[in-house]
Amino acid sequence: MQLNSTDLEQLLQQATKAALTAGEYIVQFDRKQLDVDSKCAGSSFSAQVVTQVDIDSQALILSVLAPSIKYYNLGVLSEENADEAQASDHERLTSEYFWCIDPLDGTLPFIENMPGYAVSIALVSKSGKPSIGVVFNPSTGDLYQAINDASNSQVIKNGQPWLLQPYDTFLEREGKAPAISSDVFTLFIDRSFSQDPRYNPLLEAVAEQLKLMGIRSLEVINTSGAVMNAIGVLENAPAAYIKLPKPQKGGGSLWDFSATAAIFEALIQSGSAVAVSNIHGAPLDLNRKDSNYMNHEGVFYSVNLPLNSFIYR
């Protein structure tokens, strides 16, 4: 069943209601009652930590989305019920579309009572195209919504259309970097990456290229989950979020990037100077056949800077 513009509008409203319902629960939760547990997932502590809030948030989301799942025959991939051992047999591989849900991305910032966590819901097609993206930031109350459709692309922030500045087409055509009207570039990374031997070489490569572009200062932020890292790129341009590939499983999961990829891709269709891809410049593999993880390709989000301007090689 192929979804039309009306279907996507209705499903966006369902995803929004689900995200807000979960977000309200998260905001009101008493952290004095918080119990932290662990699960077998990924290779970093942030991927392995789980709380009852994650589980309850997922249940709330699924209860809101249940009618749409039945009516449209949608698959469901959600962080707290994903089984990596069964990834190659998951219903998302045969469903025309599936809900891709992170009920509480950034569990570590949430546990620490710090900003950087969010509710993230996406609708992804069998081909891996993110068609809908909803992100709710409980810390600020900010709501981001997107429909990524050739005939009806839109991005909304807090109820208003959201557009970013377009590329300077002349500079892009000449193969030069876009003009940047800022002295500071913000690089978002995961906190675990600071222990990676590639961390300093990446910073050096980025700083070298930024000098050539007239940007004097590099600010590194490593306190948020993957969802708010990507949103942070949009809110702090010029900026980028980079995750390099690695051989071991991890590197974020499908649910970490699907909603924000929908937002970025919809912005691209509007002419905004944003980019989302894997580390080689190809579209993100958001319906990977053999795993729920993204370690095989890495991720790259940016505003105002193309991938080949400065990416670590």
C-alpha positions as CSV (number, residue, x, y, z in Angstrom):
1,M,0.0,0.0,0.0
2,Q,1.5,3.3,-1.1
3,L,0.7,6.2,1.1
4,N,-0.5,9.5,-0.5
5,S,-0.2,13.0,0.9
6,T,-3.4,12.8,2.9
7,D,-2.2,9.5,4.5
8,L,1.1,11.1,5.4
9,E,-0.6,14.1,6.9
10,Q,-2.8,11.9,9.1
11,L,0.1,9.7,10.1
12,L,2.2,12.8,11.0
13,Q,-0.6,13.9,13.4
14,Q,-0.7,10.4,15.0
15,A,3.1,10.4,15.4
16,T,3.0,13.9,16.9
17,K,0.3,12.9,19.4
18,A,2.3,9.9,20.4
19,A,5.5,11.9,20.8
20,L,3.8,14.6,22.9
21,T,2.1,11.9,25.1
22,A,5.4,10.3,25.8
23,G,7.1,13.6,26.3
24,E,4.6,14.7,28.9
25,Y,5.1,11.5,30.8
26,I,8.9,12.0,30.7
27,V,8.7,15.6,31.9
28,Q,6.5,14.6,34.9
29,F,8.6,11.6,36.0
30,D,10.1,11.8,39.4
31,R,13.8,11.0,39.0
32,K,14.0,10.0,42.7
33,Q,12.1,6.9,41.6
34,L,14.4,6.2,38.7
35,D,15.9,2.7,38.4
36,V,18.7,2.1,35.9
37,D,19.1,-1.2,34.3
38,S,21.2,-2.6,31.4
39,K,20.6,-4.5,28.2
40,C,22.7,-6.2,25.5
41,A,23.1,-3.5,22.9
42,G,25.9,-1.9,21.0
43,S,29.4,-1.4,22.3
44,S,29.0,1.8,24.3
45,F,27.5,2.4,27.8
46,S,25.0,4.8,26.4
47,A,23.6,2.1,24.1
48,Q,23.3,-0.4,27.0
49,V,21.6,1.7,29.7
50,V,17.8,1.5,30.0
51,T,15.3,2.7,32.5
52,Q,11.6,2.1,33.2
53,V,11.0,5.5,31.6
54,D,12.2,4.2,28.3
55,I,9.9,1.2,28.5
56,D,6.9,3.1,29.7
57,S,7.4,5.8,27.0
58,Q,7.5,3.1,24.4
59,A,4.2,1.6,25.7
60,L,2.5,5.0,25.5
61,I,3.7,5.6,22.0
62,L,2.6,2.2,20.7
63,S,-0.8,2.7,22.3
64,V,-1.3,5.9,20.4
65,L,0.0,4.5,17.1
66,A,-2.0,1.2,17.4
67,P,-4.9,2.3,15.2
68,S,-2.6,3.4,12.4
69,I,-0.6,0.2,12.6
70,K,-3.7,-1.9,12.1
71,Y,-5.3,0.3,9.5
72,Y,-2.2,0.8,7.3
73,N,-0.6,-2.6,8.1
74,L,2.5,-0.9,9.3
75,G,5.6,-2.6,10.8
76,V,7.1,-1.5,14.0
77,L,10.7,-1.2,15.0
78,S,11.2,0.3,18.5
79,E,14.4,0.4,20.5
80,E,13.1,-1.4,23.6
81,N,11.7,-4.4,21.7
82,A,14.3,-4.7,19.0
83,D,16.1,-8.1,18.9
84,E,19.4,-7.8,17.1
85,A,19.5,-11.6,16.7
86,Q,16.3,-11.5,14.7
87,A,17.1,-8.3,12.8
88,S,17.2,-10.1,9.4
89,D,13.8,-11.6,9.9
90,H,12.0,-8.4,11.2
91,E,8.7,-7.3,9.8
92,R,10.2,-4.0,8.8
93,L,11.9,-5.8,5.9
94,T,8.5,-6.9,4.4
95,S,6.2,-4.1,5.4
96,E,5.7,-1.3,2.9
97,Y,6.3,1.1,5.7
98,F,7.2,0.8,9.4
99,W,7.2,3.0,12.4
100,C,10.8,3.5,13.7
101,I,10.7,4.6,17.3
102,D,13.1,5.8,19.9
103,P,11.0,6.3,23.0
104,L,13.8,8.1,24.9
105,D,16.9,8.9,23.0
106,G,19.7,10.2,25.2
107,T,18.9,8.1,28.3
108,L,22.3,9.1,29.9
109,P,21.5,12.9,29.8
110,F,18.0,12.1,31.1
111,I,19.5,10.1,34.0
112,E,21.9,13.0,34.7
113,N,19.0,15.5,34.6
114,M,20.7,17.3,31.8
115,P,19.3,18.4,28.4
116,G,20.1,16.3,25.3
117,Y,17.3,13.7,25.3
118,A,14.3,13.5,23.1
119,V,11.4,11.4,21.8
120,S,11.8,10.4,18.2
121,I,9.3,8.8,15.9
122,A,9.7,8.2,12.1
123,L,7.8,6.4,9.4
124,V,10.2,4.7,7.0
125,S,9.5,2.9,3.7
126,K,10.7,-0.5,2.8
127,S,13.3,1.1,0.6
128,G,14.7,3.0,3.6
129,K,13.3,6.4,2.8
130,P,12.3,8.4,5.9
131,S,8.8,9.7,5.0
132,I,7.8,11.2,8.4
133,G,9.9,12.5,11.2
134,V,8.8,13.8,14.6
135,V,11.1,14.9,17.4
136,F,10.0,16.3,20.7
137,N,12.5,17.8,23.2
138,P,10.9,17.5,26.6
139,S,13.5,19.8,28.2
140,T,12.5,22.8,26.1
141,G,9.1,21.8,24.8
142,D,10.3,22.2,21.2
143,L,8.5,20.1,18.6
144,Y,9.9,19.3,15.2
145,Q,7.8,17.7,12.5
146,A,8.5,16.8,8.9
147,I,6.9,15.1,5.9
148,N,9.5,14.1,3.3
149,D,7.5,13.6,0.1
150,A,8.2,14.9,-3.4
151,S,4.7,16.4,-3.7
152,N,4.3,17.7,-0.1
153,S,7.6,18.2,1.7
154,Q,7.3,20.4,4.8
155,V,9.2,21.0,8.0
156,I,7.5,22.6,11.0
157,K,9.0,23.8,14.3
158,N,6.6,24.6,17.1
159,G,3.7,24.9,14.7
160,Q,5.4,27.2,12.2
161,P,7.1,26.4,8.8
162,W,10.8,26.1,9.3
163,L,13.3,27.1,6.6
164,L,17.0,27.5,6.7
165,Q,19.2,29.7,4.4
166,P,19.9,28.2,0.9
167,Y,23.3,27.5,-0.5
168,D,25.1,30.2,-2.3
169,T,24.6,28.6,-5.7
170,F,27.5,30.4,-7.4
171,L,30.0,29.1,-4.8
172,E,28.5,25.6,-5.0
173,R,28.7,25.7,-8.8
174,E,32.3,26.8,-8.7
175,G,33.2,23.9,-6.4
176,K,34.0,26.2,-3.5
177,A,32.7,26.0,0.0
178,P,29.6,28.1,0.9
179,A,30.3,31.5,2.4
180,I,30.0,31.4,6.2
181,S,29.0,34.4,8.3
182,S,30.2,33.0,11.6
183,D,33.5,32.8,13.6
184,V,32.4,29.6,15.3
185,F,31.8,26.2,13.9
186,T,30.0,23.6,16.2
187,L,30.9,19.9,15.9
188,F,28.6,17.5,17.6
189,I,29.9,14.1,18.5
190,D,28.9,11.2,20.9
191,R,30.6,11.3,24.3
192,S,32.1,7.8,23.8
193,F,33.9,9.0,20.6
194,S,36.3,11.1,22.7
195,Q,38.0,7.8,23.7
196,D,38.4,6.8,20.0
197,P,41.9,7.0,18.6
198,R,40.4,8.8,15.6
199,Y,39.1,11.6,17.8
200,N,42.1,14.0,17.7
201,P,42.8,13.4,13.9
202,L,39.2,14.2,13.2
203,L,39.4,17.5,15.1
204,E,42.7,18.4,13.5
205,A,41.2,17.7,10.0
206,V,38.1,19.8,10.7
207,A,40.1,22.7,12.2
208,E,42.4,22.8,9.2
209,Q,39.6,23.0,6.8
210,L,37.7,25.6,8.8
211,K,40.8,27.9,8.7
212,L,40.7,27.8,5.0
213,M,37.0,28.9,5.1
214,G,37.7,31.7,7.5
215,I,36.2,30.2,10.6
216,R,38.4,30.8,13.6
217,S,36.9,28.7,16.3
218,L,35.8,25.1,16.7
219,E,33.4,24.2,19.5
220,V,32.8,20.5,20.3
221,I,29.6,19.4,22.0
222,N,29.4,15.8,23.3
223,T,26.7,15.8,25.9
224,S,23.5,14.8,23.9
225,G,22.0,11.8,22.4
226,A,22.1,11.2,18.7
227,V,18.7,12.8,18.0
228,M,19.5,16.1,19.7
229,N,22.9,16.1,18.2
230,A,21.3,16.2,14.8
231,I,18.7,18.8,15.8
232,G,21.6,20.7,17.4
233,V,23.2,21.0,14.0
234,L,20.1,22.8,12.7
235,E,19.9,25.1,15.7
236,N,23.7,26.0,15.8
237,A,24.7,26.5,12.1
238,P,27.3,26.3,10.8
239,A,27.6,22.9,12.4
240,A,28.0,19.2,11.8
241,Y,27.4,15.9,13.5
242,I,29.8,13.1,12.6
243,K,29.9,9.4,13.5
244,L,32.7,7.5,11.9
245,P,32.2,3.8,10.8
246,K,33.6,1.1,13.0
247,P,33.9,-2.7,12.7
248,Q,32.0,-3.6,15.9
249,K,28.3,-3.4,16.2
250,G,27.0,0.0,17.4
251,G,27.5,3.4,15.9
252,G,23.9,4.3,16.6
253,S,20.8,2.4,15.4
254,L,18.1,2.9,12.8
255,W,15.8,4.6,15.4
256,D,18.5,7.1,16.3
257,F,18.6,8.7,12.8
258,S,15.3,8.0,11.0
259,A,13.3,10.9,12.3
260,T,16.0,13.5,11.9
261,A,16.9,12.2,8.5
262,A,13.3,12.9,7.4
263,I,13.6,16.4,8.8
264,F,16.9,17.0,7.0
265,E,15.8,15.5,3.7
266,A,12.6,17.6,3.7
267,L,14.7,20.7,4.3
268,I,16.9,19.7,1.3
269,Q,13.9,19.6,-0.9
270,S,13.1,23.2,0.2
271,G,16.5,24.3,-0.9
272,S,18.0,24.6,2.6
273,A,21.8,24.3,2.9
274,V,21.7,21.1,4.9
275,A,23.1,17.6,4.3
276,V,22.5,14.1,5.7
277,S,24.3,11.0,4.5
278,N,26.6,8.3,5.5
279,I,30.3,9.1,5.9
280,H,30.8,8.5,2.2
281,G,28.1,10.8,1.0
282,A,25.5,8.1,0.2
283,P,21.9,8.0,1.6
284,L,21.6,6.5,5.1
285,D,20.7,2.8,5.0
286,L,17.7,3.1,7.2
287,N,16.3,-0.3,6.6
288,R,19.5,-2.3,6.8
289,K,18.9,-5.9,6.0
290,D,21.2,-7.7,8.4
291,S,21.3,-5.4,11.5
292,N,19.7,-2.6,13.5
293,Y,23.0,-0.8,13.8
294,M,24.7,1.8,11.6
295,N,28.4,1.1,12.4
296,H,29.0,-0.1,8.8
297,E,28.7,3.4,7.3
298,G,28.8,6.1,9.9
299,V,26.6,9.2,9.7
300,F,27.1,12.9,8.6
301,Y,24.7,15.8,9.3
302,S,25.6,19.4,8.4
303,V,24.3,22.9,7.8
304,N,26.2,25.1,5.4
305,L,29.0,22.7,4.7
306,P,29.2,19.9,2.1
307,L,30.7,16.6,3.2
308,N,33.8,16.9,1.0
309,S,34.8,20.3,2.6
310,F,36.4,18.8,5.6
311,I,35.5,15.2,6.4
312,Y,38.2,13.1,7.9
313,R,39.7,10.6,5.5
